[in-house]
């Protein structure tokens, strides 16, 4: 195999994400697939360096600006990215000594045609390494690399103490949460199978369907995954079906379903029922179909439909409507660290309108006595609590049976769930 410089792979990946707007979770996966022949520890190094540099970007720039006459935003993109990576390694990784880290980025600068700036890269990184921890950061936005307007919003919504709890939650280490496909196996059998392959497994204390796994190379390469015996799904997402209290013969519709995790979970519980899983495009429905096929869910029907458009044939036809709607996604920053930099107050407002439009349409699909499950993977009150209040004011035939706002921690993402009953 060619001699691959892992930092160079990370550099090119980060330039695409931070300078050219590629989505971190999608682009990084494509890079790791391309370099699948690398050793597990090499891919883990690239993943940690890329994700860490993205999630800590604001803090890294603040540190750089304290030691460099040329501020981070004024640097050439490639040099800025290299120095950010170097600072992240110095502060948050211990793969090699700091002096060796500095040398690696000097060599990388020369290799990429910036020999004239290699001394600058060396000087900035060595000054930072010598004075590591010398910059005192008290500002929450800088400390947790969160845009200030989001910090202000969450401080206003929840208070400063809870806001910091939310921000720190994104940096907690989290094992991968999976859902056992009980149509094909049991939790005990799956645990045994995974452990025999050297994968660490622990049960979730609160959900029988959820397991946490670690010490694996790639999920796609786990035989039990290919066989459909489990589905990668966060605890908070699994909680939706748990709270909805589905009957075995229920008829259910998931109006914004892709890639289909909740639809498949509901189908697992409504064994004798039917789940209609819809989404906006052929590409999204193809993702649902792929997961239906892998997991053998023969009571799920996938189809293309725009959730904002009323389907007359569905009115009052379903026991449960799953409305896991498009949202700002700020509860899953740990999985998509660039998402916090790509949102704005204007984009928030547009999402709130879209959520309202979809809820105003799909609530009519609920039978009398049925259930509407509204959920988002965000923490913003305008998309969550306030959205529910506005909906109930317009549709008094619904009442809240259960409402949960989860904040990110070591067990789950940030998530909102509201289960409403139609009287």
VENQUIBEL-V222506 format. One record per run of one state. SS is the DSSP state (H for helix, E for strand, C for the rest). FROM is the first residue (numbers start at 1). LEN is the number of residues. If there is no record, write none. Layout:
BEGIN
ss->[SS/SS]
from->[FROM/FROM]
len->[LEN/LEN]
END
This chain:
BEGIN
ss->[C/H/C/H/C/H/C/H/C/H/C/H/C/H/C/H/C/H/C/H/C/H/C/E/C/H/C/E/C/E/C/H/C/H/C/E/C/H/C/E/C/H/C/E/C/H/C/E/C/H/C/E/C/H/C/H/C/H/E/C/H/C/E/C/E/C]
from->[1/6/20/24/35/40/56/57/68/72/75/77/93/98/112/115/131/140/144/148/159/160/170/176/181/187/197/200/204/210/215/219/222/223/227/230/233/235/245/251/255/261/270/274/280/282/296/300/305/312/315/318/325/330/333/337/342/345/366/377/385/395/398/407/415/423]
len->[5/14/4/11/5/16/1/11/4/3/2/16/5/14/3/16/9/4/4/11/1/10/6/5/6/10/3/4/6/5/4/3/1/4/3/3/2/10/6/4/6/9/4/6/2/14/4/5/7/3/3/7/5/3/4/5/3/21/11/8/10/3/9/8/8/1]
END
